[in-house]
């Protein structure tokens, strides 16, 4: 089974413009190609595909998808972000080829999609399946983060996960709740571990653990606390689902939409999480045990989204950024 992951997704698309986050982070699989008319490689690919069909799938990061003023950017990063958008604007590029239809996918990105996008989508863009699409609806559809990309050649966490997925059924669970993450990644995480310290029904990792230990911890629990990280969505959420466990998340309308078909427990505040609450929601764990993981297979999801874009109905409403959205400007994946 091929798991949902950004680099693998980009390789399924007809053309990838790469991603800025990985490029500036010197990740070995990353690259960037300009999303403008000077990109002869893209134009040639387009005309070649046009000989056999009238649509094309594209991949890019959220920053270079469309030009706008991104509010939550550190002053030191502002010039870099603006130069990226000045050089690349995929929606504008697509508007130059009115006789070709486009289906766009984004991933590998923490920067959110905002309301500016709705006035900029040309008619020939059928759908945009975007991560962190805080503003979504109409042609903009929330897309899963999936698991984290390989950060270096020796990074085999995906293989560890696939191996662990072979033994994820209920007889292995020992406690109700697992708490394991870096509290410094976002203010939403600060102080959350303390809530569950010394609870007999919960396990808390005070320090970072190796990935295989983390997966072992997932397997031993029914529920896993999943506060947001750099972005509103998080790789952990998808790892938990792959392991047939139940993510526990703070309620955001975006996350409720993104995870509406999966067994997820939403709370308004982490202090609501008690042994009694988890026991009352055991049916979510039962659902996770019988969940068909084909819906978390990258090829299946990709094909389903392409069919939705080409033949499915598109919601004509859209959802704005939530008032309590609090993107930390220091967390934007630019440098």
PEGI-V469836 format. One record per run of one state. SS is the DSSP state (H for helix, E for strand, - for the rest). FROM is the first residue (numbers start at 0). LEN is the number of residues. If there is no record, write none. Layout:
ss->[SS/SS]
from->[FROM/FROM]
len->[LEN/LEN]
This chain:
ss->[-/E/-/E/H/-/E/-/E/-/H/-/E/-/H/-/E/-/H/-/H/-/H/-/E/-/H/-/E/-/E/-/E/-/E/-/H/-/H/-/E/-/H/-/H/-/H/-/E/-/H/-/E/-/H/-/E/-/H/-/E/-/H/-/H/-/H/-/H/E/H/-/E/-/H/-]
from->[0/2/3/4/5/12/14/16/17/18/19/24/31/32/39/50/54/60/62/65/74/87/89/94/100/106/114/119/124/130/135/137/139/142/146/147/156/164/169/172/174/179/182/185/186/189/191/195/201/204/210/219/220/225/234/242/245/250/252/258/263/267/269/272/274/280/281/290/292/296/297/311/317/319/328/331]
len->[2/1/1/1/7/2/2/1/1/1/5/7/1/7/11/4/6/2/3/9/13/2/5/6/6/8/5/5/6/5/2/2/3/4/1/9/8/5/3/2/5/3/3/1/3/2/4/6/3/6/9/1/5/9/8/3/5/2/6/5/4/2/3/2/6/1/9/2/4/1/14/6/2/9/3/4]
